[in-house]
């Protein structure tokens, strides 16, 4: 265990809103051991920005970690050459060039079809009506698992992210995670013969053209689903909510005064959909007066880093005019999110402009405020809205 001071948290309250607690930690104990999570948390942006690059100390290789045990050994849990070799293998599927030339048009088709089917019959939950199916349909295309229902894509993603954030050891959550990974394995098995015969630019199609072992192919598809569904889903719904509660900033976006990409980047800073990344201490290490022991678990708190007052003025405020370039919502080191370009295209290039162009006078329901939760993964649970035909 590290020599960091102990900092107790109220776990349910932390799930409801982690930011007040994280602000206190940044001020009182920016490196702290939290007994309720069994981990030492790094909360300052500078500590995280430096440490994430020190893979010889803050290792992603966690043989006993929840992700390895529940989803298989994917590239996110590998370092050095092992990580880079698998990252290079998937790059043709998610490169900026492929996203521009191949995926964006498909994203636009998915968005148009879903929006065409939407009707403002009273109150509409925009998470369920658009953000969820759009994200899932896009991810079906990118992964190559076009044989699954979008509802299953979402449910299986949620089952896995709940499982890998299950630090309290709830057996029911673990069981749902196992059910999700079994469903994904069956979908992969169904698609492999088709994609071996007719390769495409999907993640599964690209990996099957390499010498990557099948267990690694499966693990990396599960990785893509675990983050590739909830992050754009939550970012789309969350950014819509943020703009509808900051109408002056919505005007800046719809008028073109502020680019949609800048809007998305500010939301991802303000409420990071992926708020934490775990690491294993690979060798004894010291940061200032805190000493770490080999094999202890550390959480890099991206959600806290992105509200660090040293780097972001009025850090608790959503402001699309802000320079959010120091945000590390997609990571900062060699594990920078490989799907970042696809996510930016889905949210900023396609979803947000389409939503506000198509749904006239989109607005919140005054007596039905949206619910939000999570700290390792954070997003709206619902978003009640309506609009004019």
GUDREN-87745 format. One record per residue (C-alpha): residue number from 1; residue in one letter; x, y, z. Coordinates in nm, 2 decimals. Example, Ala and Ser with C-alpha at 12.3 -4.5 7.8 and 13.67 -1.06 7.14 Angstrom:
<rs>
- k / r / east / north / up
- 1 / a / 1.23 / -0.45 / 0.78
- 2 / s / 1.37 / -0.11 / 0.71
</rs>
This chain:
<rs>
- k / r / east / north / up
- 1 / x / 0.00 / 0.00 / 0.00
- 2 / x / 0.12 / 0.35 / -0.08
- 3 / x / 0.21 / 0.60 / 0.20
- 4 / x / -0.06 / 0.83 / 0.06
- 5 / x / -0.30 / 0.97 / 0.32
- 6 / x / -0.63 / 0.79 / 0.36
- 7 / x / -0.94 / 0.97 / 0.22
- 8 / x / -1.28 / 0.82 / 0.29
- 9 / x / -1.56 / 0.87 / 0.04
- 10 / x / -1.93 / 0.80 / 0.05
- 11 / x / -1.96 / 0.56 / -0.25
- 12 / x / -2.32 / 0.62 / -0.34
- 13 / x / -2.27 / 1.00 / -0.32
- 14 / x / -1.95 / 0.96 / -0.53
- 15 / x / -2.15 / 0.78 / -0.79
- 16 / x / -2.42 / 1.05 / -0.79
- 17 / x / -2.16 / 1.33 / -0.83
- 18 / x / -1.79 / 1.27 / -0.78
- 19 / x / -1.68 / 1.63 / -0.85
- 20 / x / -1.72 / 1.79 / -0.51
- 21 / x / -1.52 / 1.50 / -0.35
- 22 / x / -1.25 / 1.52 / -0.62
- 23 / x / -1.22 / 1.90 / -0.57
- 24 / x / -1.16 / 1.84 / -0.20
- 25 / x / -0.90 / 1.57 / -0.28
- 26 / x / -0.72 / 1.80 / -0.52
- 27 / x / -0.70 / 2.06 / -0.24
- 28 / x / -0.64 / 1.84 / 0.06
- 29 / x / -0.48 / 1.51 / -0.07
- 30 / x / -0.42 / 1.51 / -0.45
- 31 / x / -0.27 / 1.16 / -0.41
- 32 / x / -0.48 / 0.96 / -0.16
- 33 / x / -0.56 / 0.61 / -0.07
- 34 / x / -0.94 / 0.55 / -0.08
- 35 / x / -1.02 / 0.25 / 0.14
- 36 / x / -1.37 / 0.21 / -0.02
- 37 / x / -1.21 / 0.16 / -0.36
- 38 / x / -0.90 / -0.02 / -0.24
- 39 / x / -0.68 / 0.20 / -0.46
- 40 / x / -0.46 / 0.51 / -0.45
- 41 / x / -0.61 / 0.79 / -0.66
- 42 / x / -0.41 / 1.05 / -0.86
- 43 / x / -0.63 / 1.36 / -0.89
- 44 / x / -0.41 / 1.64 / -1.03
- 45 / x / -0.37 / 1.68 / -1.40
- 46 / x / 0.01 / 1.73 / -1.39
- 47 / x / 0.06 / 1.41 / -1.19
- 48 / x / -0.16 / 1.21 / -1.43
- 49 / x / -0.02 / 1.37 / -1.74
- 50 / x / 0.34 / 1.27 / -1.64
- 51 / x / 0.26 / 0.93 / -1.48
- 52 / x / 0.05 / 0.80 / -1.77
- 53 / x / 0.36 / 0.82 / -1.99
- 54 / x / 0.58 / 0.63 / -1.74
- 55 / x / 0.47 / 0.28 / -1.84
- 56 / x / 0.77 / 0.12 / -1.67
- 57 / x / 0.61 / 0.24 / -1.34
- 58 / x / 0.24 / 0.29 / -1.40
- 59 / x / 0.18 / -0.02 / -1.60
- 60 / x / -0.13 / -0.11 / -1.79
- 61 / x / -0.04 / -0.48 / -1.77
- 62 / x / -0.27 / -0.60 / -1.49
- 63 / x / -0.30 / -0.98 / -1.49
- 64 / x / -0.53 / -0.99 / -1.20
- 65 / x / -0.73 / -0.68 / -1.30
- 66 / x / -1.11 / -0.68 / -1.36
- 67 / x / -1.07 / -0.61 / -1.74
- 68 / x / -0.83 / -0.90 / -1.79
- 69 / x / -1.04 / -1.14 / -1.59
- 70 / x / -1.38 / -1.05 / -1.74
- 71 / x / -1.30 / -0.94 / -2.10
- 72 / x / -0.97 / -1.10 / -2.19
- 73 / x / -0.62 / -0.96 / -2.24
- 74 / x / -0.67 / -0.66 / -2.48
- 75 / x / -0.43 / -0.40 / -2.60
- 76 / x / -0.53 / -0.15 / -2.33
- 77 / x / -0.39 / -0.39 / -2.07
- 78 / x / -0.06 / -0.43 / -2.25
- 79 / x / 0.25 / -0.20 / -2.27
- 80 / x / 0.54 / -0.14 / -2.50
- 81 / x / 0.57 / -0.35 / -2.81
- 82 / x / 0.28 / -0.58 / -2.71
- 83 / x / 0.05 / -0.28 / -2.70
- 84 / x / 0.19 / -0.11 / -3.01
- 85 / x / 0.17 / -0.42 / -3.23
- 86 / x / -0.20 / -0.46 / -3.16
- 87 / x / -0.26 / -0.09 / -3.19
- 88 / x / -0.09 / -0.09 / -3.54
- 89 / x / -0.30 / -0.39 / -3.64
- 90 / x / -0.63 / -0.21 / -3.58
- 91 / x / -0.52 / 0.13 / -3.71
- 92 / x / -0.64 / 0.08 / -4.07
- 93 / x / -0.99 / 0.05 / -3.93
- 94 / x / -0.99 / 0.36 / -3.72
- 95 / x / -0.73 / 0.59 / -3.88
- 96 / x / -0.83 / 0.95 / -3.95
- 97 / x / -0.82 / 0.87 / -4.32
- 98 / x / -1.05 / 0.57 / -4.29
- 99 / x / -1.29 / 0.77 / -4.06
- 100 / x / -1.31 / 1.05 / -4.32
- 101 / x / -1.34 / 0.84 / -4.63
- 102 / x / -1.54 / 0.54 / -4.51
- 103 / x / -1.71 / 0.57 / -4.17
- 104 / x / -1.84 / 0.93 / -4.17
- 105 / x / -2.08 / 0.86 / -4.45
- 106 / x / -2.22 / 0.56 / -4.27
- 107 / x / -2.25 / 0.76 / -3.95
- 108 / x / -2.46 / 1.02 / -4.15
- 109 / x / -2.68 / 0.75 / -4.28
- 110 / x / -2.75 / 0.61 / -3.94
- 111 / x / -2.82 / 0.96 / -3.80
- 112 / x / -3.06 / 1.05 / -4.08
- 113 / x / -3.25 / 0.72 / -4.05
- 114 / x / -3.30 / 0.74 / -3.67
- 115 / x / -3.40 / 1.11 / -3.68
- 116 / x / -3.64 / 1.04 / -3.96
- 117 / x / -3.82 / 0.80 / -3.74
- 118 / x / -3.84 / 1.03 / -3.43
- 119 / x / -4.17 / 1.19 / -3.34
- 120 / x / -4.22 / 1.44 / -3.06
- 121 / x / -4.51 / 1.25 / -2.91
- 122 / x / -4.52 / 1.42 / -2.57
- 123 / x / -4.20 / 1.35 / -2.37
- 124 / x / -3.91 / 1.17 / -2.55
- 125 / x / -3.62 / 1.02 / -2.37
- 126 / x / -3.34 / 1.13 / -2.60
- 127 / x / -3.09 / 0.88 / -2.46
- 128 / x / -3.31 / 0.59 / -2.56
- 129 / x / -3.45 / 0.76 / -2.88
- 130 / x / -3.13 / 0.88 / -3.04
- 131 / x / -2.80 / 0.87 / -2.85
- 132 / x / -2.82 / 0.50 / -2.77
- 133 / x / -2.93 / 0.36 / -3.11
- 134 / x / -2.70 / 0.60 / -3.30
- 135 / x / -2.39 / 0.51 / -3.11
- 136 / x / -2.48 / 0.14 / -3.12
- 137 / x / -2.55 / 0.14 / -3.50
- 138 / x / -2.22 / 0.32 / -3.56
- 139 / x / -2.04 / 0.07 / -3.34
- 140 / x / -2.19 / -0.23 / -3.52
- 141 / x / -2.05 / -0.09 / -3.84
- 142 / x / -1.70 / -0.02 / -3.70
- 143 / x / -1.66 / -0.35 / -3.52
- 144 / x / -1.80 / -0.56 / -3.80
- 145 / x / -2.07 / -0.72 / -3.58
- 146 / x / -2.36 / -0.61 / -3.80
- 147 / x / -2.54 / -0.94 / -3.71
- 148 / x / -2.63 / -0.81 / -3.36
- 149 / x / -2.92 / -0.59 / -3.26
- 150 / x / -2.83 / -0.23 / -3.15
- 151 / x / -3.01 / -0.31 / -2.82
- 152 / x / -2.77 / -0.59 / -2.76
- 153 / x / -2.47 / -0.38 / -2.85
- 154 / x / -2.58 / -0.13 / -2.58
- 155 / x / -2.67 / -0.39 / -2.32
- 156 / x / -2.35 / -0.59 / -2.36
- 157 / x / -2.14 / -0.27 / -2.35
- 158 / x / -2.31 / -0.16 / -2.03
- 159 / x / -2.27 / -0.51 / -1.88
- 160 / x / -1.90 / -0.50 / -1.95
- 161 / x / -1.83 / -0.15 / -1.82
- 162 / x / -2.04 / -0.22 / -1.51
- 163 / x / -1.83 / -0.53 / -1.46
- 164 / x / -1.49 / -0.37 / -1.50
- 165 / x / -1.59 / -0.09 / -1.26
- 166 / x / -1.73 / -0.34 / -1.01
- 167 / x / -1.46 / -0.27 / -0.74
- 168 / x / -1.71 / -0.35 / -0.46
- 169 / x / -1.73 / -0.71 / -0.60
- 170 / x / -2.11 / -0.74 / -0.66
- 171 / x / -2.17 / -1.09 / -0.79
- 172 / x / -2.48 / -0.99 / -0.99
- 173 / x / -2.29 / -0.73 / -1.18
- 174 / x / -2.01 / -0.98 / -1.26
- 175 / x / -2.27 / -1.23 / -1.38
- 176 / x / -2.42 / -0.98 / -1.62
- 177 / x / -2.07 / -0.90 / -1.75
- 178 / x / -2.01 / -1.27 / -1.82
- 179 / x / -2.34 / -1.29 / -2.00
- 180 / x / -2.24 / -0.99 / -2.21
- 181 / x / -1.90 / -1.14 / -2.31
- 182 / x / -2.06 / -1.47 / -2.40
- 183 / x / -2.31 / -1.29 / -2.63
- 184 / x / -2.02 / -1.10 / -2.80
- 185 / x / -1.82 / -1.42 / -2.85
- 186 / x / -2.13 / -1.58 / -3.02
- 187 / x / -2.16 / -1.28 / -3.25
- 188 / x / -1.79 / -1.29 / -3.34
- 189 / x / -1.82 / -1.66 / -3.42
- 190 / x / -2.11 / -1.60 / -3.65
- 191 / x / -1.92 / -1.32 / -3.84
- 192 / x / -1.57 / -1.47 / -3.87
- 193 / x / -1.65 / -1.70 / -4.17
- 194 / x / -1.81 / -1.41 / -4.36
- 195 / x / -1.53 / -1.16 / -4.30
- 196 / x / -1.26 / -1.42 / -4.38
- 197 / x / -1.43 / -1.47 / -4.71
- 198 / x / -1.50 / -1.10 / -4.78
- 199 / x / -1.27 / -0.88 / -4.57
- 200 / x / -1.37 / -0.52 / -4.50
- 201 / x / -1.25 / -0.22 / -4.30
- 202 / x / -1.42 / -0.31 / -3.98
- 203 / x / -1.21 / -0.39 / -3.67
- 204 / x / -1.30 / -0.76 / -3.69
- 205 / x / -1.23 / -0.76 / -4.07
- 206 / x / -0.90 / -0.59 / -4.03
- 207 / x / -0.77 / -0.80 / -3.74
- 208 / x / -0.87 / -1.12 / -3.92
- 209 / x / -0.62 / -1.02 / -4.19
- 210 / x / -0.33 / -1.02 / -3.95
- 211 / x / -0.16 / -1.30 / -3.75
- 212 / x / -0.32 / -1.18 / -3.42
- 213 / x / -0.43 / -1.47 / -3.20
- 214 / x / -0.80 / -1.52 / -3.19
- 215 / x / -0.82 / -1.47 / -2.82
- 216 / x / -0.66 / -1.13 / -2.87
- 217 / x / -0.91 / -1.05 / -3.15
- 218 / x / -1.20 / -1.13 / -2.92
- 219 / x / -1.05 / -0.93 / -2.64
- 220 / x / -1.00 / -0.62 / -2.86
- 221 / x / -1.35 / -0.64 / -3.00
- 222 / x / -1.48 / -0.64 / -2.64
- 223 / x / -1.26 / -0.35 / -2.56
- 224 / x / -1.40 / -0.15 / -2.86
- 225 / x / -1.75 / -0.23 / -2.75
- 226 / x / -1.69 / -0.15 / -2.38
- 227 / x / -1.57 / 0.21 / -2.46
- 228 / x / -1.71 / 0.26 / -2.81
- 229 / x / -2.07 / 0.25 / -2.71
- 230 / x / -2.10 / 0.44 / -2.38
- 231 / x / -1.85 / 0.72 / -2.46
- 232 / x / -2.03 / 0.86 / -2.77
- 233 / x / -2.37 / 0.77 / -2.64
- 234 / x / -2.31 / 0.96 / -2.32
- 235 / x / -2.12 / 1.25 / -2.49
- 236 / x / -2.41 / 1.30 / -2.74
- 237 / x / -2.68 / 1.31 / -2.47
- 238 / x / -2.47 / 1.50 / -2.23
- 239 / x / -2.37 / 1.77 / -2.48
- 240 / x / -2.73 / 1.82 / -2.59
- 241 / x / -2.83 / 1.86 / -2.22
- 242 / x / -2.54 / 2.10 / -2.16
- 243 / x / -2.64 / 2.32 / -2.46
- 244 / x / -3.01 / 2.32 / -2.37
- 245 / x / -2.92 / 2.45 / -2.03
- 246 / x / -2.67 / 2.71 / -2.17
- 247 / x / -2.88 / 2.86 / -2.45
- 248 / x / -2.63 / 3.14 / -2.52
- 249 / x / -2.37 / 2.87 / -2.60
- 250 / x / -2.61 / 2.68 / -2.81
- 251 / x / -2.65 / 2.99 / -3.02
- 252 / x / -2.27 / 3.01 / -3.06
- 253 / x / -2.26 / 2.65 / -3.19
- 254 / x / -2.56 / 2.67 / -3.43
- 255 / x / -2.44 / 3.00 / -3.57
- 256 / x / -2.10 / 2.86 / -3.65
- 257 / x / -1.93 / 3.10 / -3.41
- 258 / x / -1.79 / 2.80 / -3.22
- 259 / x / -1.71 / 2.47 / -3.41
- 260 / x / -1.90 / 2.16 / -3.30
- 261 / x / -1.57 / 1.99 / -3.23
- 262 / x / -1.49 / 2.26 / -2.98
- 263 / x / -1.83 / 2.20 / -2.82
- 264 / x / -1.77 / 1.83 / -2.79
- 265 / x / -1.42 / 1.87 / -2.65
- 266 / x / -1.55 / 2.11 / -2.38
- 267 / x / -1.82 / 1.87 / -2.28
- 268 / x / -1.57 / 1.58 / -2.26
- 269 / x / -1.36 / 1.80 / -2.03
- 270 / x / -1.65 / 1.91 / -1.82
- 271 / x / -1.81 / 1.57 / -1.77
- 272 / x / -1.56 / 1.31 / -1.88
- 273 / x / -1.76 / 1.00 / -2.01
- 274 / x / -1.45 / 0.79 / -1.92
- 275 / x / -1.35 / 0.93 / -1.58
- 276 / x / -1.08 / 0.69 / -1.47
- 277 / x / -0.81 / 0.45 / -1.59
- 278 / x / -0.65 / 0.20 / -1.36
- 279 / x / -0.28 / 0.12 / -1.34
- 280 / x / -0.05 / -0.13 / -1.16
- 281 / x / 0.27 / -0.01 / -1.00
- 282 / x / 0.54 / -0.21 / -1.17
- 283 / x / 0.83 / -0.10 / -0.94
- 284 / x / 0.88 / 0.10 / -0.62
- 285 / x / 0.82 / 0.47 / -0.69
- 286 / x / 0.78 / 0.80 / -0.52
- 287 / x / 0.59 / 1.12 / -0.62
- 288 / x / 0.69 / 1.40 / -0.39
- 289 / x / 0.63 / 1.25 / -0.04
- 290 / x / 0.42 / 0.96 / -0.15
- 291 / x / 0.59 / 0.62 / -0.19
- 292 / x / 0.42 / 0.34 / -0.39
- 293 / x / 0.48 / -0.03 / -0.35
- 294 / x / 0.51 / -0.28 / -0.64
- 295 / x / 0.18 / -0.43 / -0.77
- 296 / x / -0.05 / -0.19 / -0.59
- 297 / x / -0.34 / -0.05 / -0.78
- 298 / x / -0.36 / 0.32 / -0.88
- 299 / x / -0.65 / 0.51 / -1.04
- 300 / x / -0.57 / 0.79 / -1.28
- 301 / x / -0.87 / 1.02 / -1.23
- 302 / x / -0.92 / 1.18 / -1.57
- 303 / x / -1.25 / 1.34 / -1.46
- 304 / x / -1.06 / 1.52 / -1.18
- 305 / x / -0.77 / 1.62 / -1.40
- 306 / x / -1.01 / 1.78 / -1.64
- 307 / x / -1.14 / 2.01 / -1.37
- 308 / x / -0.80 / 2.09 / -1.22
- 309 / x / -0.81 / 2.46 / -1.12
- 310 / x / -0.45 / 2.51 / -1.21
- 311 / x / -0.53 / 2.45 / -1.57
- 312 / x / -0.89 / 2.55 / -1.62
- 313 / x / -1.04 / 2.87 / -1.50
- 314 / x / -1.39 / 2.82 / -1.35
- 315 / x / -1.33 / 2.45 / -1.40
- 316 / x / -1.68 / 2.35 / -1.28
- 317 / x / -1.84 / 2.56 / -1.55
- 318 / x / -1.94 / 2.44 / -1.90
- 319 / x / -1.81 / 2.70 / -2.15
- 320 / x / -1.77 / 2.62 / -2.52
- 321 / x / -1.55 / 2.93 / -2.56
- 322 / x / -1.28 / 2.77 / -2.34
- 323 / x / -0.95 / 2.65 / -2.47
- 324 / x / -0.99 / 2.28 / -2.37
- 325 / x / -0.66 / 2.17 / -2.53
- 326 / x / -0.52 / 2.06 / -2.19
- 327 / x / -0.81 / 1.82 / -2.14
- 328 / x / -0.71 / 1.45 / -2.12
- 329 / x / -1.05 / 1.30 / -2.18
- 330 / x / -0.90 / 1.06 / -2.43
- 331 / x / -0.59 / 1.00 / -2.23
- 332 / x / -0.24 / 1.15 / -2.25
- 333 / x / 0.01 / 0.88 / -2.31
- 334 / x / 0.07 / 0.57 / -2.54
- 335 / x / -0.28 / 0.45 / -2.45
- 336 / x / -0.44 / 0.76 / -2.60
- 337 / x / -0.78 / 0.64 / -2.72
- 338 / x / -0.75 / 0.46 / -3.05
- 339 / x / -1.11 / 0.54 / -3.13
- 340 / x / -1.08 / 0.91 / -3.07
- 341 / x / -1.11 / 1.01 / -3.44
- 342 / x / -1.42 / 0.79 / -3.49
- 343 / x / -1.58 / 0.93 / -3.17
- 344 / x / -1.51 / 1.29 / -3.28
- 345 / x / -1.67 / 1.22 / -3.62
- 346 / x / -1.97 / 1.05 / -3.47
- 347 / x / -2.04 / 1.33 / -3.21
- 348 / x / -1.90 / 1.65 / -3.35
- 349 / x / -1.92 / 1.60 / -3.73
- 350 / x / -2.25 / 1.41 / -3.75
- 351 / x / -2.47 / 1.38 / -3.44
- 352 / x / -2.47 / 1.73 / -3.29
- 353 / x / -2.52 / 1.93 / -3.61
- 354 / x / -2.78 / 1.69 / -3.73
- 355 / x / -2.98 / 1.70 / -3.40
- 356 / x / -3.00 / 2.08 / -3.38
- 357 / x / -3.06 / 2.12 / -3.76
- 358 / x / -3.34 / 1.87 / -3.77
- 359 / x / -3.52 / 1.90 / -3.43
- 360 / x / -3.67 / 2.24 / -3.42
- 361 / x / -3.70 / 2.41 / -3.09
- 362 / x / -3.56 / 2.11 / -2.91
- 363 / x / -3.61 / 2.17 / -2.53
- 364 / x / -3.60 / 2.02 / -2.19
- 365 / x / -3.91 / 1.92 / -1.99
- 366 / x / -3.92 / 2.16 / -1.69
- 367 / x / -4.07 / 1.91 / -1.44
- 368 / x / -3.86 / 1.61 / -1.56
- 369 / x / -3.49 / 1.69 / -1.50
- 370 / x / -3.25 / 1.43 / -1.64
- 371 / x / -3.07 / 1.19 / -1.42
- 372 / x / -2.69 / 1.15 / -1.43
- 373 / x / -2.46 / 0.91 / -1.26
- 374 / x / -2.12 / 0.73 / -1.25
- 375 / x / -1.76 / 0.82 / -1.17
- 376 / x / -1.54 / 0.56 / -1.36
- 377 / x / -1.79 / 0.60 / -1.65
- 378 / x / -2.03 / 0.89 / -1.63
- 379 / x / -2.33 / 0.98 / -1.83
- 380 / x / -2.70 / 1.07 / -1.84
- 381 / x / -2.94 / 0.79 / -1.75
- 382 / x / -3.22 / 0.97 / -1.93
- 383 / x / -3.28 / 1.30 / -2.11
- 384 / x / -3.66 / 1.40 / -2.13
- 385 / x / -3.71 / 1.64 / -2.42
- 386 / x / -3.96 / 1.75 / -2.68
- 387 / x / -3.95 / 1.96 / -3.00
- 388 / x / -4.17 / 2.11 / -3.26
- 389 / x / -4.27 / 1.92 / -3.58
</rs>
